[in-house]
Amino acid sequence: MEDGIMGCKYFPTSRVQRLNCLAGRDEEIETLAANIKSKTWTALTGSKFTGKTLLVKSVAEYLRKTEGYVTLYVDVKTAGNFERLVETAYRKAPMTVKRRMELFLFRKSLDVTNRSSFKAQETLPPQILFWKLLTTLPEQSVVVLDNVHVLGRETALLTGVLWDALNEKGSRKHLPGLIVTGPTPQAVLHFLNPSEIGWGSVDISKGTHFVGREFGHVHLAPWSDEFSRRYLYEGLAECGVSPSMREVAHVAEVSGGLPAVLSFYGRFRCRGYPRDRILSMIDGRLFSQVRREIRDIIKERFPKKNTSLFKALSLYARGVSIREASHRTGVSRQTVYEMLRTLIEWGYLNEGYGFVSPAYARAVMKLR
């Protein structure tokens, strides 16, 4: 198989892999590694289950082992807001960095409870803490902010800190590499589309002008049907399973080219689980995550119409037209379109209102 995967475990369970074992991602690996080393801050985008976190962690680990890079990884979705993001980043920072920061914290009258956490006084906002962390980390380091789109309006706090750090150091070459991730380019627009008033079309941070300092962009798309079939067939053959071409074709179709879904199927098939049971597990463990996230998105955006919109989206996933889905549920077509545009921003639909992966359509058919 291409991409140098021979000799690797096909269906990995680890959250970090050797780079030659990341199937189908040679170009993205090369670009991401080069951007980190050149200090080209980068937005990594891709829909759910395309492997963003696995890719960025694996590249960072490779650079740690080969060139001594320091990695600071924060899942913004888990943190929940900017203040918790800063707390998590500080907790994960190397001890040498914390020691250097403790003097700064003391001078700024911070209550440093221990070397793994901090409690900032009201006079010193978390923006200053994060700015100091960025400017204290060694140049040969990379900060990864996974799911950065979750910050929403608090993105302004982050961009303001980045701007101040650039002004302090003069250029990115004296700062850590930076990777932010999100489901779509629209979700990280403020990093990819600089304007004279800031990042994106909205002035989210007054005085933040990043024209000429825009981020690089790496996008992960689902695998092609052909690549999915080859990966699954060769991986199963390697563990002693002889799948029929019909099984391979069906699973590739169900997965919609999502690497995480194919790996999940392969792992359990290699353990001797029957096909139908694994497909049921995929729906219960993976596709349920899609339904839960979409349900939360719709509830937050359309609190008074979410139940009807769940039904409309389920109908739409089954091939019912927007007009008919609107008619059956009593929701206006305008509202249905607004819901679909929201899901475009979250990476579930493309600009043509089609599902990015057939797997997402399969998942939301059961949305209630």
Secondary structure as GFF3:
##gff-version 3
##sequence-region A 1 368
A	DSSP	three_ten_helix	19	21	.	.	.	ID=ss1
A	DSSP	alpha_helix	26	38	.	.	.	ID=ss2
A	DSSP	beta_strand	42	46	.	.	.	ID=ss3
A	DSSP	alpha_helix	52	67	.	.	.	ID=ss4
A	DSSP	beta_strand	70	75	.	.	.	ID=ss5
A	DSSP	alpha_helix	76	79	.	.	.	ID=ss6
A	DSSP	alpha_helix	82	92	.	.	.	ID=ss7
A	DSSP	alpha_helix	95	107	.	.	.	ID=ss8
A	DSSP	beta_strand	111	114	.	.	.	ID=ss9
A	DSSP	beta_strand	117	119	.	.	.	ID=ss10
A	DSSP	alpha_helix	126	136	.	.	.	ID=ss11
A	DSSP	beta_strand	141	146	.	.	.	ID=ss12
A	DSSP	three_ten_helix	148	154	.	.	.	ID=ss13
A	DSSP	alpha_helix	155	169	.	.	.	ID=ss14
A	DSSP	three_ten_helix	172	174	.	.	.	ID=ss15
A	DSSP	beta_strand	177	182	.	.	.	ID=ss16
A	DSSP	three_ten_helix	186	188	.	.	.	ID=ss17
A	DSSP	alpha_helix	189	192	.	.	.	ID=ss18
A	DSSP	beta_strand	194	195	.	.	.	ID=ss19
A	DSSP	beta_strand	198	199	.	.	.	ID=ss20
A	DSSP	beta_strand	216	220	.	.	.	ID=ss21
A	DSSP	alpha_helix	225	238	.	.	.	ID=ss22
A	DSSP	alpha_helix	245	255	.	.	.	ID=ss23
A	DSSP	alpha_helix	259	270	.	.	.	ID=ss24
A	DSSP	alpha_helix	275	281	.	.	.	ID=ss25
A	DSSP	pi_helix	282	287	.	.	.	ID=ss26
A	DSSP	alpha_helix	288	301	.	.	.	ID=ss27
A	DSSP	alpha_helix	306	317	.	.	.	ID=ss28
A	DSSP	alpha_helix	322	329	.	.	.	ID=ss29
A	DSSP	alpha_helix	333	345	.	.	.	ID=ss30
A	DSSP	alpha_helix	358	364	.	.	.	ID=ss31
###
